Amino acid sequence: MDKKRRDFFKKTATVTAGAALMTASNAFANINRNRKVRLKLATSWPANFPIMGTGIERFAKRVKALSGGSIKIKVYPKNVLVPALSVFDACSAGNIDAFHSGPYYWKGKNEAFSLFSGFPFGMIATELNAWFDFGGGMDLWRELYAKYNLIPFKGGNTTTQMGGWFRKPIKTLNDLKGLKMRIPGLGGEVLAKLGVKPTLLPAGEIYVALERGTIDATEWVGPALDIKMGFQKVAKYYYTGWHEPGSILEITFNKKKFESLSKEQQLIIETAAEETNARMAAEFQAENSKALKNLPSDVKIMHWPKEIVDAAKKALLEVAKEKSKQSADFKRVWDSAYSYLKLTKPWTDTGLKSYLEIR
Ligand code: CA
């Protein structure tokens, strides 16, 4: 055999061996990719709850379709497998594999967690997404949840929430003194500084409390979900919002379980969660638009007096300062989120706000 021929055979042999190896590794990757996993996901919402409940059902269907059926997620509405507000602990312990809820529910675990939902006078949905993906927000969220063996994904956004339903108009700061309002989270703590008595009530009890005057006001979400609660029948003053400018929801997985999935399966879940995040915000926009149009004519849309807005902004900074002293995690997340607000707001004002004022 001359040298040329010898080289040719040598090369071919190498290529063939290489090809065989490639085939073997592809086959292995396929086996790995197609390894069937069955995951249990619990939510904090009732079955078929509009937008949030239906949205997470769709997420499960998308994951199944995108993975060619290798990942099947069974969605359990609240209180079926675990109580609505126990999903965090259940997932952390590995009793369920994932959950769909909102990070502000877990402030009892860590004050900083409420900030991952956004904060009063803070970022709107598009700004929050920018902070999470390009401003360090997601890294902080993942780092702090990792301590609980959890890995979070953005899983929807309610978009800007309404300030709530009031039985009487609020004209001055005095009107807030002693006012009993159902409002959770940082918004409630800000209003408490202004004399409001924030209360927490289970969803099923809010309407009756408002009707009977046990509470004077309640916030919920926005027109689409609010009118399903019937608040428009018992409180006629519907205030625009500042306490939840764009609340992020979460699709969170048990970290160990998530890491046991193939890289492809992890990417499929991440991609479907990202899609769910965008689509849920779009659905809130669509449904709120219709619901606002259909509000009864005796409902008055109200705007907050400047005196109250200014006082609430001041109170927010006091609350943040107090919490930053108590919790190093809160301080880190607050500093990151608040400085991102300062960075992004001028662009939103120059680009979006200017346009909204002239269209
Ligand atoms: Ca709310």
Residues whose N, C-alpha, C, O or C-beta is under 5 A from the ligand:
A	BS01	CA	Q161 W220 V221 E244
